[in-house]
């Protein structure tokens, strides 16, 4: 099969012919119809994840059709159109048995712990636990973002953030996850304030339902601006970009007893980030992490899609071929405001 191969961290990746995967006994092989290019893939290419070894194939948010099935798989068959959470649970550990596969003690992640979806084919273990059947007619490019961006935002806003209608939700960073969070929070009946430094990203946030936007370019005190625009501070706020400045601004912009959800990855030199703990204590703030979403929660998200309240297709900014993926991957950290880039031809 053809795949985008990383042979050295930080060096230009290239398309190569590599062996086809075979299905594990409890897994499947999926023919990839579409896969998103995410900032997390850039972190993988840069070597920020200590679990990755070269040579490596990135890619973790994909949709496609099952083409081969292991002997132990019961729920899925060749031809099924599927997606998968970017965290694949083992189905056996205490966290999985409690329904929290997104923090499985033995988790696997395509594109990180094993070769991913920047390829014609990708293997998925523990298929009966992790695969999600796609609705008929759902566009593969739109479906590709469900496993990372939309699902991650859904859990951060709905499950971890406990959003309620009428609340103010501030989203710091309007990349793929941030724009998904804008859409999810709006669908849940919240008032959304989108914060970014890119005018195009903010326009897209407004088109997805943001009640207000804040261009942070040149703003000396972003938390103060947030408190003014939300009438006293956010009830719920997310750092969706993964940066110390955004994290601190999100917390400082909360009203008393507000909730901060850290959903953007803080890696490398940002892994140890200062938190304004004085405010956390004095204002009884909640600081929460959010890491993907288990497959069994997709039904609630897909119901919003079916009802037209969530529009993942609106997040697709560009579709490209595998031969263009190297350039897209290596510049992901610099691109702003154009929506999600999705590989749709291999």
Residue pairs with C-beta under 8 A, 6 or more apart in sequence:
1 17
1 18
1 19
1 20
1 119
1 120
1 121
2 15
2 16
2 17
2 18
2 119
2 120
2 322
2 346
3 15
3 16
3 17
3 18
3 57
3 115
3 118
3 119
3 120
3 322
4 13
4 14
4 15
4 16
4 57
4 58
4 59
4 118
4 119
4 322
4 325
4 326
4 329
5 13
5 14
5 15
5 16
5 18
5 55
5 56
5 57
6 13
6 44
6 45
6 54
6 55
6 56
6 57
6 58
7 13
7 14
7 54
7 55
8 54
9 45
9 46
9 47
9 54
10 45
10 46
10 47
12 326
12 330
13 45
13 58
13 325
13 326
13 329
13 330
14 326
15 322
15 323
15 325
15 326
18 57
18 119
20 29
20 121
21 29
21 115
21 121
21 122
21 123
22 29
22 68
22 123
23 29
23 68
23 69
23 70
23 73
23 123
24 70
24 123
24 125
25 70
25 71
25 72
26 70
26 72
26 73
26 125
26 126
26 127
26 128
27 70
27 73
27 123
27 124
27 125
27 126
27 127
28 66
28 67
28 68
28 69
28 70
28 73
28 76
28 82
28 123
28 124
28 127
28 131
29 66
29 67
29 68
29 121
29 122
29 123
29 124
30 62
30 64
30 65
30 66
30 67
30 82
30 84
30 121
30 122
30 123
30 124
31 64
31 65
31 66
31 67
31 120
31 121
32 59
32 62
32 63
32 64
32 117
32 119
32 120
32 121
32 122
32 346
33 62
33 63
33 64
33 65
33 140
33 144
33 344
34 62
34 63
34 64
34 140
34 141
34 143
34 144
34 319
34 342
34 343
34 344
35 59
35 61
35 62
35 63
35 116
35 117
35 118
35 144
35 342
35 343
36 61
36 62
36 144
36 145
36 148
36 149
36 176
36 340
36 341
36 342
36 343
37 320
37 325
37 328
37 329
37 332
37 340
37 341
37 342
37 343
38 60
38 61
38 148
38 149
38 176
38 332
39 175
39 176
39 242
39 265
39 332
39 333
40 60
40 86
40 111
40 112
40 148
40 265
41 58
41 59
41 60
41 111
41 116
41 118
41 329
41 332
42 329
42 330
42 332
42 333
43 49
43 265
43 267
43 268
44 52
44 56
44 58
44 111
44 112
45 58
45 329
45 330
46 268
48 267
48 268
49 112
49 267
51 112
51 113
52 112
52 113
56 115
57 111
57 115
57 116
57 117
57 118
57 119
58 111
58 116
58 118
58 329
59 110
59 111
59 116
59 117
59 118
59 119
59 122
59 343
60 86
60 109
60 110
60 111
60 112
60 116
60 117
60 147
60 148
61 86
61 117
61 144
61 145
61 146
61 147
61 148
61 149
62 83
62 84
62 110
62 116
62 117
62 122
62 144
62 147
63 81
63 82
63 83
63 134
63 138
63 140
63 143
63 144
63 146
63 147
64 81
64 82
64 122
64 140
65 78
65 79
65 80
65 81
65 82
66 76
66 77
66 78
66 79
66 80
66 82
66 131
67 78
67 121
68 78
69 76
69 77
69 78
69 127
70 127
73 127
73 128
74 128
75 127
75 128
75 131
76 82
76 127
76 128
76 131
76 133
80 131
80 133
81 133
81 134
81 138
82 131
82 132
82 133
82 134
83 131
83 132
83 134
83 143
83 144
83 146
83 147
84 110
84 124
84 130
84 131
84 132
84 147
84 295
85 101
85 102
85 130
85 132
85 147
85 151
85 292
85 293
85 294
85 295
85 298
86 109
86 110
86 111
86 147
86 148
86 152
86 292
87 101
87 102
87 103
87 104
87 107
87 108
87 109
87 291
87 292
87 294
88 101
88 104
88 107
88 108
88 109
88 110
88 124
88 125
88 126
88 129
88 130
89 95
89 96
89 101
89 102
89 104
89 106
89 107
89 126
89 129
89 130
89 294
89 295
90 96
90 104
90 105
90 106
90 107
90 108
90 126
90 129
91 101
91 126
91 128
91 129
91 130
92 106
93 104
93 105
93 106
94 105
95 101
95 103
95 104
95 105
96 104
96 105
96 129
99 294
99 296
100 294
101 107
101 129
101 130
101 294
101 295
101 296
102 155
102 291
102 292
102 293
102 294
103 291
107 113
108 114
108 125
108 126
110 116
110 117
110 122
110 124
111 117
111 118
114 123
115 122
115 123
116 122
118 322
118 325
118 329
118 343
119 322
119 346
120 346
124 130
124 131
129 295
130 295
131 295
132 146
132 295
132 298
134 143
135 302
135 305
135 306
138 305
139 313
140 344
141 313
141 316
141 319
141 342
141 344
142 312
142 313
142 315
142 316
143 312
144 342
145 176
145 180
145 312
145 315
145 316
145 340
145 342
146 298
146 301
146 312
148 176
148 177
148 292
149 176
149 177
149 179
149 180
149 315
149 340
150 180
150 183
150 184
150 301
150 310
150 312
150 315
151 292
151 293
151 297
151 298
151 301
152 177
152 180
152 263
152 290
152 291
152 292
152 293
153 177
153 178
153 180
153 181
153 183
153 184
153 240
153 263
154 180
154 184
154 293
154 297
154 300
154 301
155 290
155 292
155 293
155 297
156 177
156 181
156 238
156 240
156 261
156 263
156 290
157 163
157 169
157 181
157 184
157 185
157 188
157 190
157 236
157 238
157 261
158 184
158 188
158 300
159 290
159 293
159 297
160 261
160 288
160 289
160 290
161 169
161 236
161 238
161 259
161 261
161 288
161 290
162 236
162 259
163 169
163 185
163 188
163 190
163 236
164 188
164 189
164 190
164 235
165 188
165 189
165 190
166 189
166 190
166 191
167 190
167 191
167 235
167 236
168 190
168 191
168 192
168 193
168 230
168 231
168 233
168 234
168 235
168 236
169 181
169 185
169 190
169 191
169 192
169 193
169 234
169 235
169 236
169 237
169 238
170 192
170 193
170 194
170 195
170 226
170 230
170 234
170 236
170 237
170 238
170 250
170 253
171 178
171 181
171 182
171 185
171 192
171 193
171 194
171 195
171 205
171 210
171 237
171 238
171 240
172 178
172 195
172 196
172 237
172 238
172 239
172 240
172 241
172 246
172 249
172 250
173 195
173 196
173 239
173 240
173 241
173 242
173 243
173 246
173 264
174 182
174 194
174 195
174 196
174 198
174 201
174 202
174 204
174 205
174 240
174 337
175 201
175 240
175 241
175 336
176 315
176 339
176 340
177 240
177 263
177 264
178 194
178 196
178 201
178 205
178 238
178 240
178 241
179 201
179 204
179 205
179 208
179 315
179 339
180 312
180 315
181 238
181 240
181 263
182 192
182 194
182 205
182 208
182 209
182 210
183 208
183 209
183 310
183 311
183 314
183 315
184 304
184 310
185 192
185 236
186 192
186 208
186 209
186 210
186 211
187 209
187 304
187 309
187 310
190 236
191 211
191 212
191 230
192 205
192 209
192 210
192 211
192 212
193 210
193 211
193 212
193 213
193 214
193 226
193 229
193 230
193 234
194 201
194 202
194 205
194 206
194 210
194 212
194 213
194 214
195 213
195 214
195 216
195 222
195 226
195 249
196 202
196 205
196 213
196 214
196 215
196 216
196 336
196 337
197 215
197 216
197 217
197 336
198 336
198 337
199 215
199 337
200 336
200 337
200 338
201 336
201 337
202 210
202 213
202 214
202 215
202 337
203 337
204 337
204 339
205 213
206 213
207 314
208 311
208 314
212 229
214 222
214 225
214 226
214 229
216 222
216 225
219 225
222 249
222 253
223 249
223 252
223 253
226 233
226 234
226 237
226 249
226 253
227 233
227 253
227 255
230 253
230 255
232 255
233 253
233 254
233 255
233 256
233 258
234 250
234 253
234 254
234 255
234 258
235 254
235 255
235 258
235 259
236 258
236 259
236 260
236 261
237 250
237 251
237 253
237 254
237 258
237 259
237 260
237 261
238 250
238 260
238 261
238 262
238 263
238 264
239 246
239 247
239 249
239 250
239 260
239 261
239 262
239 263
239 264
240 246
240 263
240 264
241 264
242 263
242 264
242 265
242 266
242 267
242 270
243 264
243 266
243 270
244 266
244 270
244 273
244 274
246 264
247 260
247 262
247 264
247 266
247 273
247 275
248 273
248 274
248 275
248 276
250 260
251 260
251 275
251 276
251 279
251 280
251 285
251 287
252 276
252 279
254 260
254 279
254 283
254 285
255 283
256 283
256 284
257 283
257 284
257 285
257 286
258 283
258 285
258 286
259 285
259 286
259 288
260 285
260 286
260 287
260 288
261 288
261 289
261 290
262 287
262 288
262 289
262 290
263 289
263 290
266 273
275 287
279 285
280 287
293 301
301 310
304 310
305 311
305 312
314 339
315 339
315 340
316 339
316 340
316 342
317 338
317 339
317 340
317 341
318 338
318 339
318 341
318 342
319 341
319 342
319 343
319 344
320 328
320 341
320 342
320 343
320 344
320 345
321 343
321 344
321 345
321 346
322 343
322 345
322 346
324 343
325 343
328 341
328 343
332 341
335 341
